[in-house]
Amino acid sequence: MAKASSVQDEGSVAGAGLSAIATRIADAGPRKGPPPVHLWNPPFCGDIDMRVARDGTWFYGGSPIGRPALVRLFASVLRKDDDGYVLVTPVEKVGITVEDAPFLAVEMTREPDGVVRFRTNVDDWVTVGTDHPLRFAPGASDALKPYVLVRGDLWALVNRPVFYDLVAAGETRDLDGVAMFGIASGGTFFPMAAASTLDRLDTGAALG
């Protein structure tokens, strides 16, 4: 994350404690609906000691944030900029650390029409399709790491039990003469791996 362009003061998010940060974010956001963080372009005020671990746990000052409502509040103003992850209000933004993905997909459902939906660890529901695609990144050895786009450039890592459900919902299709195993949802097919490699597919790379 880039360095702050201005001196932090006691009234800024960067210079505040956890409760003060939450209050300032809550006061800055709209009363109804999600905050329009994509429309806000405030000055960068430095990094704060907040971290999203690979398992989806949010930390502040080295300690887990134990209140789910606080985590949901911070997640609601999270944005991915070119130089990193930031919490954004209309008047300032501060940088935080994200170890892998900012969210975790912890539940999956499949509708009668085959559409796949995920619930994240902050209780957002995402319907897989062109607006919320799946992607599969290489992990260690022959493992795959599955992600679903939540919003903006913010992705959720699919945890291990849900990845098992996802694989169970997969099918094989011919793509340019190659049999590919993948997931169909919302009128789009998301290839996961060549069908010939399925016996080597390791779902253990997804977080348990």
Protein Blocks (a to p, Z undefined) as FASTA:
>chain_A
ZZdfbdcdfkbmklpcfklmmmmmmmmmcfedcddfklpccddebjadddddfkopacee
hiacfbfklmmmmmmmgccdfkbccdddfkbccddddfkbmbdcfbdcddfkopacdddf
kopacdddfklccdddddehjbccddddfbhjbccdddfklmmmmmmmgccddeehiacd
dddeehiacdfbdfklmmmpcfklpcZZ
